[in-house]
Amino acid sequence: MKSDVDKLLKKNRQLNQLDAVKVTSHVQRESEDWFVNTLMLEGYDIPFKYNRKKKYRNLQGSPVNLTYYPQTEQVAGMEFEYMKVVRIRKS
């Protein structure tokens, strides 16, 4: 039986999976009706971002499993790369 992650990865080739990666920084900020969560992971220099309707527990220091894909956004005329998290679970 295939897991949900395997099905997602097979369906969309741009998706990537990280398992048991330690969160070094977790910041939550309110933006309109959403909380924007930004994670920095051990061994990675690019932020991982996701949105939630409610505030989430602090993940700093916790190992997590992530399913994500690369994205870019324009800020003040400059292009920044980040990883858009589709699925996150504590491992």
N, C-alpha and C positions, 0 to 999 in steps of 0.2 A: 504494500500500500504506500503510495507516494504522499509525502507531507505537503502542507500548504505552500511552504517555501519552494520546494522542488517544482510544484505546478507553476508558481509565479515566475521563477527563473526560466522555465522552459517556454512559457508564453511570451515573455518579453526579454529579448537578448541584451538590452541595456542595463537590466538590473544586476546588481552585485550583492554578495552576501558576506558578512563578517561574523565570526562566532567568537564569543568569550573575549571581547576586547574591553580593556579597562577604560572607564570614563575619567579623564583628568579634570574636566571642567564642565559644569552644567549651568546654563543661564536661562531664566524664563523672563519674558517681558510681554506686557499686554499690548496688543495691536488690534484696535476695534473690538470685535467680539471674541477674538482668539488669543491664546497664549502661544507665542512663538518660542520654541525651545531650541537652544543651540548647544550642541555637544562638541567638545574637543576630546579626541581619543588618543591614547598612548601610541606613539609611533606614527601619527598622522598630523600634517600641518594644515589640513583643510577642515573647515567647520562642517558639521552634520546638523541639518535643521529639519524640524517638523512642527506641525501645528496641533494644538489640542483646544477643545472648548473649555476645559477646566484646568486649573493649576495641577501640576503633576509632582510626585515626590522627587526629592533631589537624588540624582543618580551618580553624583560624584563619588569616585572610588569603586563603583560597582562594575562587574563584568556584564556586558550586554551582547545580544545577538541583533544584528541590523540587516535589513534589506533596503537597498538605496540605489539611486542612480545620479550621475553627475548633472549639474545645472549651472548656469551662469546668470548673474543679475547685474544691471547697470546701477551704479551708485556714484553720483556727482560726475557723470561722464566717463567713469572708469568701469571696466568689466571685472567682476570678481567671480571666482569659481567656488561652489559649495556642493555638498552632497545632500540631496533631497531624500529624507528617510520615508519609506513607505510602510515599514513594519519594524517595531522595536519590541524586544522582550528581554527581561533580566535573565541571565543564564546561571 
